[in-house]
Amino acid sequence: MATTGLLPVAQSWAQAVSPTENLAPTPTREQATGQAEPTNATPKNPPMQFGDPYDRSPVSLGEPKAPPPPPPPEPFFPASFTDWLKQGTMTGDWGGLRTRLQNMGIALQGHYLQDSAGNPVGGRGKTVRYAHEVGIGADINFAQLTGHDIGVFHVLLTERAGAGIARQLPALNSPQEIYGSGETIRFTRLSLEKQFGRYVDSEIGWINTENDFAQSTMHWGMNLYCQFESNAICGMPQALASNAGYGYYPTAHPGAFIKLFPFGNDRMLVSAGIYNVDPTISNTGYAWKLGLHHTTGVYLPFQIGWHLGGTDTEGKLPTNFKIGGYWDTSEVNNVFGQLAGFETAHVDLGNLPIEKIRGRYGGWFEGDQMLQRDAKDPNRSTVAFMSFIWGDPRTAISPYFVTWGVVRKGTFPSRPNDTFSIGGKFNFLNPKLTNYVGALQGAGYPGLLKPSGEHAGEINYGWRPSPWLTIRPGVQYIWHPGGTNRYKNALLLDLETGVTF
């Protein structure tokens, strides 16, 4: 469902920049799509969700910024291979055009992402799968472009293709974060965002919940969760999507949110939203759907977040907490309606007690802590994180879901932007299913598989030879693939690649 954490930090508001600043205009999941993650470069002042303890007024969109003098003429192509690798994006500044557009308030972006994975051991059978995503989009700051504070217009189109390994293993959560939601071209974002001074942000249009609720913290200009290929971790804890109508990337749902910053800075955030719930939106045939047909209800999330300590490079080691919850007004089957997905065909499940439930709820806790910061180079440090998801026990397939991880940025003095990451998930399936199948087995029903849970771990190394290129090989291990004991534990070898155009 999610995009990968491979994209460099963008100046998301398309503010005026000098010709000497690194443009890197492709947005991150937080900044432009609500889902991609930037991990290729360390900006001078990396953006952090709840990570800036200072005044929010410098990022105000209400007043146009005076553009600097036009950039001097420069070659369209870099002078050498080394210069090419040093560019903020693969295609560079287009002879200065990109800088001129950004100074006008227009930030263009593009990316290519791929996830490959194979299981030499375990699962239903040995297989290898490749999936990719291509995205193009723009952020248009009307205050900068026209002098009128209308807001920032966001548009993003994504194209996905390839095959997923989750169905072959099988796996409850995809080991490939960018596979899913219909392998097609679709609208991923089409919205207007407006900031009201230091205290209020809002957005309305076709957006996804993942951009703004239960999202990852940003550290070093990188999406922390998306240092992993596993979709169980990257983007947001995936139980939120499987338990209710949480809108995940790259799908776009009619919706809106409001964010309040009570102290005019990023120390505290209070936010609430409303999003259309449409179970069909991820289907290939509905990639361009902008209407409300097939709506089952609305998803109403709320969240409170705190930032403690300093920034990534200065002050006390930063700490971040988020607590949130949701109410989904949809009418759905209770959890017994999902039991057949764990069993073989034509098995006798008895008289399943399926009934309709109107409304479902749940909540989340997320926290991360910087563990250490190198004294000689404060851009190199280590952060640990954890999340806990709780779902409605009547309807949630995964009422208890935990993710965790430790990420080290700056693996060696000569590799300040490389990362080493270790993390995992604990996906506990609804005990009502476990108990029901156990009772049927005790009564002599043959051929049943008892759902219990699926847990996984991942280790990877993120090599960043350029601000616009990331290559991340890794290993994943999955206990009880598919949530039962039918298949042997699976070992996966994976590779992620990200290129920013």
Rosetta blueprint (number, residue, H / E / L):
1 M L
2 A L
3 T L
4 T L
5 G L
6 L L
7 L L
8 P L
9 V L
10 A L
11 Q L
12 S L
13 W L
14 A L
15 Q L
16 A L
17 V L
18 S L
19 P L
20 T L
21 E L
22 N L
23 L L
24 A L
25 P L
26 T L
27 P L
28 T L
29 R H
30 E H
31 Q H
32 A H
33 T H
34 G L
35 Q L
36 A L
37 E L
38 P L
39 T L
40 N L
41 A L
42 T L
43 P L
44 K L
45 N L
46 P L
47 P L
48 M L
49 Q L
50 F L
51 G L
52 D L
53 P L
54 Y L
55 D E
56 R L
57 S H
58 P H
59 V H
60 S L
61 L L
62 G L
63 E L
64 P L
65 K L
66 A L
67 P L
68 P L
69 P L
70 P L
71 P L
72 P L
73 P L
74 E L
75 P L
76 F L
77 F L
78 P L
79 A L
80 S L
81 F H
82 T H
83 D H
84 W H
85 L H
86 K H
87 Q L
88 G L
89 T L
90 M L
91 T L
92 G L
93 D L
94 W H
95 G H
96 G H
97 L H
98 R H
99 T H
100 R H
101 L H
102 Q H
103 N H
104 M H
105 G L
106 I E
107 A E
108 L E
109 Q E
110 G E
111 H E
112 Y E
113 L E
114 Q E
115 D E
116 S E
117 A E
118 G E
119 N E
120 P E
121 V E
122 G L
123 G L
124 R L
125 G L
126 K L
127 T L
128 V E
129 R E
130 Y E
131 A E
132 H E
133 E E
134 V E
135 G E
136 I E
137 G E
138 A E
139 D E
140 I E
141 N E
142 F H
143 A H
144 Q H
145 L H
146 T H
147 G L
148 H L
149 D L
150 I L
151 G L
152 V E
153 F E
154 H E
155 V E
156 L E
157 L E
158 T E
159 E E
160 R E
161 A E
162 G E
163 A L
164 G L
165 I L
166 A L
167 R L
168 Q L
169 L L
170 P L
171 A L
172 L L
173 N L
174 S L
175 P L
176 Q L
177 E L
178 I L
179 Y L
180 G L
181 S L
182 G L
183 E L
184 T L
185 I E
186 R E
187 F E
188 T E
189 R E
190 L E
191 S E
192 L E
193 E E
194 K E
195 Q E
196 F E
197 G L
198 R L
199 Y L
200 V E
201 D E
202 S E
203 E E
204 I E
205 G E
206 W E
207 I E
208 N L
209 T H
210 E H
211 N H
212 D L
213 F L
214 A L
215 Q L
216 S L
217 T L
218 M E
219 H E
220 W L
221 G L
222 M E
223 N E
224 L L
225 Y H
226 C H
227 Q H
228 F L
229 E L
230 S L
231 N L
232 A L
233 I L
234 C L
235 G L
236 M L
237 P L
238 Q L
239 A H
240 L H
241 A H
242 S H
243 N H
244 A L
245 G L
246 Y L
247 G L
248 Y L
249 Y L
250 P L
251 T L
252 A L
253 H E
254 P E
255 G E
256 A E
257 F E
258 I E
259 K E
260 L E
261 F L
262 P L
263 F L
264 G L
265 N E
266 D L
267 R L
268 M E
269 L E
270 V E
271 S E
272 A E
273 G E
274 I E
275 Y E
276 N E
277 V E
278 D L
279 P L
280 T L
281 I L
282 S L
283 N L
284 T H
285 G H
286 Y H
287 A L
288 W L
289 K L
290 L L
291 G L
292 L L
293 H L
294 H L
295 T L
296 T L
297 G E
298 V E
299 Y E
300 L E
301 P E
302 F E
303 Q E
304 I E
305 G E
306 W E
307 H E
308 L E
309 G L
310 G L
311 T L
312 D L
313 T L
314 E L
315 G L
316 K L
317 L L
318 P L
319 T E
320 N E
321 F E
322 K E
323 I E
324 G E
325 G E
326 Y E
327 W E
328 D E
329 T E
330 S E
331 E E
332 V E
333 N E
334 N L
335 V H
336 F H
337 G H
338 Q H
339 L H
340 A H
341 G H
342 F H
343 E L
344 T L
345 A L
346 H L
347 V L
348 D L
349 L L
350 G L
351 N L
352 L L
353 P L
354 I L
355 E L
356 K E
357 I E
358 R E
359 G E
360 R E
361 Y E
362 G E
363 G E
364 W E
365 F E
366 E E
367 G E
368 D E
369 Q E
370 M E
371 L E
372 Q E
373 R E
374 D L
375 A L
376 K L
377 D L
378 P L
379 N L
380 R L
381 S E
382 T E
383 V E
384 A E
385 F E
386 M E
387 S E
388 F E
389 I E
390 W E
391 G E
392 D L
393 P L
394 R L
395 T L
396 A L
397 I L
398 S L
399 P L
400 Y E
401 F E
402 V E
403 T E
404 W E
405 G E
406 V E
407 V E
408 R E
409 K E
410 G L
411 T L
412 F E
413 P L
414 S L
415 R E
416 P L
417 N L
418 D L
419 T E
420 F E
421 S E
422 I E
423 G E
424 G E
425 K E
426 F E
427 N E
428 F E
429 L L
430 N L
431 P H
432 K H
433 L H
434 T H
435 N H
436 Y H
437 V H
438 G H
439 A H
440 L H
441 Q H
442 G H
443 A L
444 G L
445 Y L
446 P L
447 G L
448 L L
449 L L
450 K L
451 P L
452 S L
453 G E
454 E E
455 H E
456 A E
457 G E
458 E E
459 I E
460 N E
461 Y E
462 G E
463 W E
464 R E
465 P E
466 S E
467 P L
468 W L
469 L E
470 T E
471 I E
472 R E
473 P E
474 G E
475 V E
476 Q E
477 Y E
478 I E
479 W E
480 H L
481 P H
482 G H
483 G H
484 T L
485 N L
486 R L
487 Y L
488 K L
489 N L
490 A E
491 L E
492 L E
493 L E
494 D E
495 L E
496 E E
497 T E
498 G E
499 V E
500 T E
501 F L
